[in-house]
Amino acid sequence: MRYFLNIVITAAAIAICSSWVFLKEEAAPSTRLANMQVANAYDFIQYDKNILHISNPENRWNNLFDRFEELAFQGDGKISIVHIGGSHVQGGFLTDRLRINFSSIVFNAAGERGFVFPYEIAKTNSPKTIQCSWSGTWSGCRNSVSGDDCLWGLSGINATCYDRKASVSISSKQADSSLYAFSTVRIYHHNSKNIVIDTDTNVHVLHAFTDTLCGYTEYTFTPAVKTLKFGYHTTDSLPGYFTLQGVYLGESSSGITYNAIGVNGASTRSYLKCERFGQQLQTLHPDLAIFGIGINDANVPEGDFNASLYEARYDTLVQIFRNANPEACILFVTNNDTYYQKRHPNKNAIAVQHVMHNLAKKYDGAVFDLFEIMGGLGSINDWQQAQLAASDRIHLSKKGYELQADLMAFAFQKALGDYLDQKYRH
């Protein structure tokens, strides 16, 4: 049994796109990022710090690791990951890579595509893996914009159309550029009048259900399709509208589903403004929550950052996730190093770091200390010179986000491997 487990863990490490950063002391740090080879290239990265700092692993974390093991050996079970943040999440470079990595921890364990938002319809940037087209005139409304005041749901962003008739088409690419197939869709919305699923003649809708409290309509059909097409129309003379808040593309198969929720400029306060967030989150039933909210909270003068208020807002967010699943594991990702208004390193990142470690202890959570791993205060300059960060010294580059995703995935896989190794050692 032990031998087989070692094979599984070793195979998992090799299988993750041949791209994880192997950080053991006996081997030189190396990774393959897409078509680019990086071998022992970044002496400013603290590879030895690339771990998950887990508080009280005997509680929820060991249970989560057991579920990964069950998925590996029995092929059964569904694991839902929900990653929430700002522009680092919305952009897709980080999250699309993490989706590949998490789905490769267990061989051939890619699950449903999960939650998506068609950002382009709201006139903002979108991950390359989400494709959409539409008819009608749509406008966007974001929880991070001070002048916007909307009834937001899970995505923190709305797309609204006031035309009497409009349509939307959504699909999502997998790692090999093929499209995800799905036989269940959940359309999150406000004002559900006359939603019509547009299917081919050989596709049969088996079930339709609307939850007016949470704000979604769910359809199940056969056979599975690869593009969701739906529309709405107003049948009376009264003015009407339709607000889209996101879509879930589902399938009944087992596996790991990685859901990404991000809004440019979002802070902890932004998501607390979303009235339907908690209700709609329950439909995702998160087993692992990845919190990467902090860059925008901390992007203020050093004396203006209120660490206690920041922690209190996270307390509320954690409770919302625990209401959705009391056994959910919480992983906090510290801020990457940034500059404040391009003038000087933002020391608020250190306060964010301290708060997240406090939160992890409070909620039996874990911390991926990106700030420490990338080199600490001022290290964004090294990342920028290595083409791993953007010129604004706030965002990373595509190359940098993918490296972060590989580091995170390796840290998670190491924690899983250490747990299994200890479990079967006795």
Beta strands, then each sheet from edge to edge (+ up, - down):
strand 1: 30-33
strand 2: 36-39
strand 3: 52-54
strand 4: 78-85
strand 5: 114-116
strand 6: 130-135
strand 7: 138-142
strand 8: 157-161
strand 9: 165-172
strand 10: 182-190
strand 11: 195-197
strand 12: 204-211
strand 13: 216-225
strand 14: 228-233
strand 15: 242-250
strand 16: 255-262
strand 17: 288-292
strand 18: 329-333
strand 19: 339-340
strand 20: 344-345
strand 21: 366-368
sheet 1: 1+ 2-
sheet 2: 3+ 21- 18- 17- 4- 16-
sheet 3: 5+ 15- 8+ 7-
sheet 4: 5+ 15- 10+ 13- 12+
sheet 5: 6+ 9- 14+ 11-
sheet 6: 19+ 20-
end
